[in-house]
Amino acid sequence: MQRITTRNEYMKTEVIQVKVTPELKKKVQQLADMDRRNISEFVRVQLEKLVDTKKK
């Protein structure tokens, strides 16, 4: 019988703390809201896109 792996089992995460100005945080929050994500999820997605484009 094949075991099904859940998302939580293979998506281990680590925290990255970043200092930003209040103005930048507000702008990022607005972008995250437009994308219907929280800031953390929005930044993670954008970082993944950046890394993927730099790999090519």
C-alpha positions as CSV (number, residue, x, y, z in Angstrom):
1,M,0.0,0.0,0.0
2,Q,1.4,3.4,-1.0
3,R,1.7,6.1,1.7
4,I,0.3,9.5,0.9
5,T,2.5,12.4,1.9
6,T,0.7,15.4,3.2
7,R,1.8,19.0,2.4
8,N,3.0,19.6,6.0
9,E,5.3,16.6,5.9
10,Y,7.4,17.8,3.0
11,M,7.1,21.6,3.4
12,K,9.4,22.3,6.3
13,T,9.9,26.0,6.8
14,E,12.3,28.4,8.5
15,V,11.8,32.0,9.6
16,I,13.7,34.9,8.0
17,Q,13.5,38.2,9.8
18,V,13.7,41.3,7.7
19,K,13.7,45.0,8.8
20,V,11.8,47.3,6.5
21,T,10.5,50.9,6.8
22,P,6.9,51.4,7.7
23,E,6.3,52.8,4.2
24,L,7.6,49.7,2.5
25,K,5.6,47.4,4.9
26,K,2.5,49.3,4.0
27,K,3.2,48.9,0.2
28,V,3.9,45.2,0.6
29,Q,0.7,44.8,2.7
30,Q,-1.3,46.5,-0.1
31,L,0.2,44.1,-2.7
32,A,-0.4,41.1,-0.5
33,D,-4.1,42.2,0.0
34,M,-4.5,42.5,-3.7
35,D,-3.2,39.0,-4.1
36,R,-5.4,37.8,-1.2
37,R,-2.4,36.6,0.9
38,N,-0.9,37.6,4.2
39,I,2.5,39.4,4.0
40,S,4.5,36.3,4.9
41,E,2.9,34.2,2.2
42,F,3.1,37.0,-0.4
43,V,6.8,37.5,0.3
44,R,7.5,33.7,0.1
45,V,5.8,33.5,-3.3
46,Q,7.7,36.5,-4.6
47,L,11.0,35.1,-3.3
48,E,10.3,31.8,-5.0
49,K,9.6,33.6,-8.3
50,L,12.8,35.6,-7.9
51,V,14.9,32.5,-7.2
52,D,13.3,30.6,-10.1
53,T,14.1,33.4,-12.6
54,K,17.7,33.6,-11.4
55,K,18.3,29.9,-11.8
56,K,17.6,30.1,-15.6
